Amino acid sequence: MENSSKKDPQSMSFLDHLEELRWHMIRATLAVLIAAVAAFIAKEFIFDVLIFGPKKPDFPTYNGLCNLSKLLGLDESLCFKELPFSVQSRKVAGQFSVHIWTSITAGFIVAFPYVIYEFWKFIAPAMYDKERKYSKGFIIICSFLFFLGVLFGYYIITPLSINFLGGYQVSKEVLNEFDIDSYIGLVRASVIACGLIFELPVIMFFLTKVGLVTPEFLKKYRKFALVIVLILSAIITPPDIASQIIVAIPILILYEVSIFISKMVIKKQNKQLSKHT
């Protein structure tokens, strides 16, 4: 491991780069596993407070909607006193399996800044010295956007989805008794999906750097991007228009931010070209 890290990146072969990537992935995986072990131990907090928090009527999002309802003079139409569903485990190893995978998911979320750090260390040798100076900023921005997306998914998407789907009935003869895999799968998908979607500006930054995307391209296909955003919103939210709009708004803002970032990258590249010429 030490020998490969000391090699000149310019003289490294393809296999050397693969070896280097392997060690970065091993260290990132170890960080996730360490955080996952901590999450596994903190079972009561992870499940009783975080996972099943959106199932409780006193969840902050529901309190906020209730206060908003009263402020707008809608009485208590947006207040939730009880969510009419229960969560069950119908498999012998169901709860243990959920405990393992939830811990790994929590480990990935907690260790995300270090995972990004290892990713940056791998690609940094291919960058200019000036670009390497921004490594701290890159890690901070990526982590901030990811955690912002996670919070948005947890406090907005998850409670809206649980409230809509948990209370939806085709008939009073059918009771909502969800399997624990299904419930936690919804929470996990909402949180992770939003966390990754909020990385859009960073993705566009790199795509612009390698010449795959330009500001003109992003502007030209803005209408198509809107359609894709609405499709993504429909996938990660319950099938009601209000929830889809709530999700679509921040994604569209991120798209506009991505156009601005792409402009800045192109502008900087043009300045560097003019200096060399």
RODO-2510 file (C-alpha; in nm, 4 decimals, decimal comma):
residues 277
     n   res          X          Y          Z
     1     m     0,0000     0,0000     0,0000
     2     e     0,2778     0,2408     0,0912
     3     n     0,4811     0,1613    -0,2194
     4     s     0,1941     0,2287    -0,4583
     5     s     0,1174     0,5611    -0,2888
     6     k     0,4741     0,6829    -0,3394
     7     k     0,4834     0,6157    -0,7124
     8     d     0,4716     0,8965    -0,9632
     9     p     0,1150     0,9003    -1,1044
    10     q     0,2510     0,9783    -1,4501
    11     s     0,4647     0,6615    -1,4560
    12     m     0,2016     0,4295    -1,3044
    13     s     0,0567     0,1573    -1,5267
    14     f    -0,3115     0,0751    -1,5566
    15     l    -0,2714    -0,2087    -1,3065
    16     d    -0,0956     0,0278    -1,0639
    17     h    -0,3934     0,2634    -1,0840
    18     l    -0,6301    -0,0277    -1,0204
    19     e    -0,4228    -0,1262    -0,7170
    20     e    -0,4346     0,2320    -0,5917
    21     l    -0,8118     0,2429    -0,6428
    22     r    -0,8478    -0,0864    -0,4573
    23     w    -0,6778     0,0519    -0,1466
    24     h    -0,8879     0,3682    -0,1537
    25     m    -1,2016     0,1539    -0,1750
    26     i    -1,0806    -0,0703     0,1089
    27     r    -1,0195     0,2290     0,3380
    28     a    -1,3573     0,3823     0,2477
    29     t    -1,5320     0,0486     0,3114
    30     l    -1,3587     0,0128     0,6497
    31     a    -1,4804     0,3603     0,7479
    32     v    -1,8367     0,2649     0,6536
    33     l    -1,8123    -0,0614     0,8497
    34     i    -1,6757     0,1135     1,1609
    35     a    -1,9614     0,3644     1,1492
    36     a    -2,2039     0,0760     1,0834
    37     v    -2,0830    -0,1048     1,3985
    38     a    -2,1462     0,2116     1,6008
    39     a    -2,4957     0,2368     1,4467
    40     f    -2,5584    -0,1321     1,5220
    41     i    -2,4781    -0,0733     1,8880
    42     a    -2,6974     0,2385     1,9027
    43     k    -3,0019     0,0297     1,8073
    44     e    -3,2575     0,2077     2,0239
    45     f    -3,1678     0,5547     1,8968
    46     i    -3,1482     0,4473     1,5312
    47     f    -3,4828     0,2671     1,5293
    48     d    -3,6995     0,4168     1,8051
    49     v    -3,5966     0,7791     1,7460
    50     l    -3,4880     0,8022     1,3811
    51     i    -3,6473     0,5214     1,1793
    52     f    -3,9847     0,5181     1,3543
    53     g    -3,9835     0,8931     1,4253
    54     p    -4,1881     0,9786     1,1109
    55     k    -4,4475     0,7224     1,2247
    56     k    -4,5251     0,9231     1,5384
    57     p    -4,7825     1,2088     1,5340
    58     d    -4,5459     1,4387     1,7280
    59     f    -4,2796     1,4273     1,4545
    60     p    -4,1463     1,7838     1,3862
    61     t    -4,2776     1,7864     1,0273
    62     y    -4,6317     1,7048     1,1399
    63     n    -4,6126     1,9678     1,4140
    64     g    -4,4962     2,2220     1,1552
    65     l    -4,7820     2,1349     0,9183
    66     c    -5,0294     2,1568     1,2057
    67     n    -4,9036     2,5034     1,3053
    68     l    -4,9131     2,6126     0,9402
    69     s    -5,2717     2,4887     0,9124
    70     k    -5,3781     2,6950     1,2135
    71     l    -5,1876     2,9990     1,0851
    72     l    -5,3687     2,9826     0,7507
    73     g    -5,7045     2,9483     0,9245
    74     l    -5,7594     2,5892     0,8142
    75     d    -5,8374     2,4743     1,1689
    76     e    -5,6637     2,1388     1,2211
    77     s    -5,6977     1,9959     0,8706
    78     l    -5,3211     1,9337     0,8471
    79     c    -5,2844     1,7997     1,2010
    80     f    -5,2196     1,4281     1,2451
    81     k    -5,3281     1,2657     1,5681
    82     e    -5,2645     0,9059     1,4675
    83     l    -5,1214     0,7243     1,1651
    84     p    -5,3509     0,4256     1,1020
    85     f    -5,0998     0,1493     1,0321
    86     s    -4,8719    -0,0913     1,2131
    87     v    -4,5293    -0,2346     1,1309
    88     q    -4,4704    -0,6075     1,1571
    89     s    -4,1953    -0,8597     1,0909
    90     r    -4,3164    -1,1711     0,9078
    91     k    -3,9810    -1,3444     0,8593
    92     v    -3,7810    -1,5419     1,1138
    93     a    -3,4650    -1,3387     1,0561
    94     g    -3,6538    -1,0264     0,9471
    95     q    -3,5645    -0,7977     1,2362
    96     f    -3,2003    -0,9071     1,2505
    97     s    -3,1593    -0,8604     0,8738
    98     v    -3,3165    -0,5148     0,8923
    99     h    -3,0870    -0,4280     1,1837
   100     i    -2,7784    -0,5214     0,9770
   101     w    -2,8750    -0,3362     0,6584
   102     t    -3,0017    -0,0290     0,8427
   103     s    -2,6705    -0,0117     1,0294
   104     i    -2,4782    -0,0303     0,7002
   105     t    -2,6947     0,2469     0,5529
   106     a    -2,6391     0,4634     0,8612
   107     g    -2,2667     0,3836     0,8409
   108     f    -2,2519     0,5028     0,4808
   109     i    -2,4311     0,8278     0,5676
   110     v    -2,2050     0,9009     0,8669
   111     a    -1,8840     0,8036     0,6835
   112     f    -1,9763     0,9880     0,3617
   113     p    -1,7223     1,2723     0,4122
   114     y    -1,4406     1,0185     0,4479
   115     v    -1,5638     0,8226     0,1432
   116     i    -1,5509     1,1467    -0,0572
   117     y    -1,2045     1,2175     0,0857
   118     e    -1,0771     0,8812    -0,0431
   119     f    -1,2374     0,9483    -0,3822
   120     w    -1,0657     1,2858    -0,3955
   121     k    -0,7276     1,1352    -0,3024
   122     f    -0,7590     0,8981    -0,5980
   123     i    -0,8406     1,1627    -0,8590
   124     a    -0,6230     1,4432    -0,7129
   125     p    -0,2946     1,3308    -0,8799
   126     a    -0,4543     1,3897    -1,2217
   127     m    -0,5325     1,7539    -1,1353
   128     y    -0,3326     2,0742    -1,1356
   129     d    -0,1646     2,1993    -0,8176
   130     k    -0,4114     2,4906    -0,7947
   131     e    -0,7039     2,2501    -0,8174
   132     r    -0,5634     2,0322    -0,5396
   133     k    -0,5703     2,3331    -0,3075
   134     y    -0,9484     2,3257    -0,3226
   135     s    -0,9663     1,9695    -0,1868
   136     k    -1,0993     2,0794     0,1523
   137     g    -1,3645     2,2927    -0,0130
   138     f    -1,4651     2,0036    -0,2390
   139     i    -1,5080     1,7640     0,0535
   140     i    -1,7003     2,0217     0,2579
   141     i    -1,9342     2,1121    -0,0297
   142     c    -2,0013     1,7472    -0,1231
   143     s    -2,0684     1,6553     0,2389
   144     f    -2,2876     1,9609     0,2948
   145     l    -2,5013     1,8895    -0,0139
   146     f    -2,5323     1,5212     0,0756
   147     f    -2,6359     1,5870     0,4364
   148     l    -2,8730     1,8604     0,3193
   149     g    -3,0348     1,6080     0,0849
   150     v    -3,0511     1,3475     0,3619
   151     l    -3,2264     1,5952     0,5933
   152     f    -3,4651     1,6964     0,3146
   153     g    -3,5454     1,3308     0,2477
   154     y    -3,5921     1,2543     0,6163
   155     y    -3,7947     1,5571     0,7246
   156     i    -3,9921     1,6221     0,4041
   157     i    -4,0142     1,3209     0,1727
   158     t    -4,0307     1,0446     0,4342
   159     p    -4,3145     1,1874     0,6504
   160     l    -4,5165     1,2904     0,3435
   161     s    -4,4794     0,9419     0,1960
   162     i    -4,5536     0,7618     0,5214
   163     n    -4,8538     0,9814     0,5975
   164     f    -5,0032     0,9374     0,2494
   165     l    -4,9318     0,5675     0,1982
   166     g    -4,9880     0,4738     0,5623
   167     g    -5,3355     0,6232     0,5629
   168     y    -5,4378     0,5177     0,2108
   169     q    -5,7074     0,2492     0,1902
   170     v    -5,8981     0,1047    -0,1027
   171     s    -6,1517    -0,0339     0,1445
   172     k    -6,2129    -0,0289     0,5182
   173     e    -6,1965    -0,4075     0,4990
   174     v    -5,8224    -0,3876     0,4306
   175     l    -5,5906    -0,3048     0,7204
   176     n    -5,2488    -0,1430     0,6676
   177     e    -5,0020    -0,3763     0,8361
   178     f    -4,6675    -0,3146     0,6663
   179     d    -4,3712    -0,5468     0,6761
   180     i    -4,0676    -0,3917     0,8426
   181     d    -3,8626    -0,4401     0,5223
   182     s    -4,1145    -0,2343     0,3258
   183     y    -4,1329     0,0449     0,5835
   184     i    -3,7573     0,0833     0,6310
   185     g    -3,7021     0,0436     0,2562
   186     l    -3,9194     0,3517     0,2008
   187     v    -3,7268     0,5521     0,4625
   188     r    -3,3897     0,4377     0,3268
   189     a    -3,4800     0,5067    -0,0371
   190     s    -3,6138     0,8557     0,0415
   191     v    -3,3073     0,9561     0,2438
   192     i    -3,0332     0,8095     0,0222
   193     a    -3,2006     0,9141    -0,3057
   194     c    -3,2339     1,2770    -0,1911
   195     g    -2,8776     1,2780    -0,0581
   196     l    -2,7404     1,1665    -0,3952
   197     i    -2,9712     1,3912    -0,5999
   198     f    -2,8451     1,6929    -0,4066
   199     e    -2,4958     1,6152    -0,5423
   200     l    -2,6127     1,7356    -0,8857
   201     p    -2,4024     2,0581    -0,8857
   202     v    -2,0857     1,8604    -0,8057
   203     i    -2,1605     1,6080    -1,0811
   204     m    -2,2160     1,8893    -1,3308
   205     f    -1,8880     2,0492    -1,2215
   206     f    -1,6917     1,7380    -1,3148
   207     l    -1,8882     1,6779    -1,6348
   208     t    -1,8083     2,0342    -1,7407
   209     k    -1,4408     1,9883    -1,6498
   210     v    -1,4083     1,6880    -1,8810
   211     g    -1,6030     1,8594    -2,1590
   212     l    -1,9166     1,6423    -2,1551
   213     v    -2,1471     1,9261    -2,0483
   214     t    -2,1636     2,2977    -2,1261
   215     p    -2,3897     2,5784    -1,9949
   216     e    -2,5483     2,6023    -2,3399
   217     f    -2,6257     2,2303    -2,3324
   218     l    -2,7889     2,2582    -1,9898
   219     k    -2,9962     2,5583    -2,0986
   220     k    -3,1004     2,3951    -2,4258
   221     y    -3,2277     2,0811    -2,2551
   222     r    -3,3796     2,2556    -1,9532
   223     k    -3,7302     2,1459    -2,0615
   224     f    -3,6219     1,7828    -2,0824
   225     a    -3,4529     1,8189    -1,7440
   226     l    -3,7853     1,9407    -1,6017
   227     v    -3,9565     1,6246    -1,7267
   228     i    -3,6804     1,4063    -1,5767
   229     v    -3,7086     1,5947    -1,2471
   230     l    -4,0836     1,5326    -1,2353
   231     i    -4,0272     1,1631    -1,3094
   232     l    -3,7692     1,1423    -1,0281
   233     s    -4,0109     1,3238    -0,7985
   234     a    -4,2837     1,0744    -0,8838
   235     i    -4,0494     0,7828    -0,8086
   236     i    -3,9300     0,8970    -0,4649
   237     t    -4,2575     1,0521    -0,3436
   238     p    -4,6148     0,9323    -0,2936
   239     p    -4,8414     0,9766    -0,5978
   240     d    -4,9842     1,3175    -0,5127
   241     i    -4,9070     1,6463    -0,6849
   242     a    -4,8199     1,8423    -0,3699
   243     s    -4,5393     1,6035    -0,2697
   244     q    -4,3979     1,5967    -0,6215
   245     i    -4,3885     1,9773    -0,6367
   246     i    -4,2152     1,9933    -0,2969
   247     v    -3,9436     1,7597    -0,4259
   248     a    -3,9205     1,9160    -0,7722
   249     i    -3,8556     2,2717    -0,6471
   250     p    -3,5171     2,2082    -0,4759
   251     i    -3,4033     1,9845    -0,7644
   252     l    -3,4841     2,2583    -1,0176
   253     i    -3,2950     2,5085    -0,8012
   254     l    -2,9982     2,2709    -0,7966
   255     y    -3,0210     2,2445    -1,1757
   256     e    -3,0031     2,6227    -1,2113
   257     v    -2,7090     2,6285    -0,9684
   258     s    -2,5439     2,3629    -1,1873
   259     i    -2,5788     2,5905    -1,4921
   260     f    -2,4093     2,8722    -1,3000
   261     i    -2,1279     2,6402    -1,1872
   262     s    -2,0826     2,5149    -1,5426
   263     k    -2,0508     2,8770    -1,6616
   264     m    -1,7849     2,9469    -1,4002
   265     v    -1,5845     2,6389    -1,4990
   266     i    -1,5934     2,7300    -1,8693
   267     k    -1,5008     3,0894    -1,7891
   268     k    -1,2017     2,9749    -1,5844
   269     q    -1,0887     2,7339    -1,8550
   270     n    -1,1073     3,0088    -2,1184
   271     k    -0,8923     3,2366    -1,8994
   272     q    -0,6289     2,9661    -1,8622
   273     l    -0,6278     2,9085    -2,2390
   274     s    -0,5862     3,2804    -2,3095
   275     k    -0,2892     3,2975    -2,0700
   276     h    -0,1113     3,0116    -2,2462
   277     t    -0,1743     3,1648    -2,5874
***
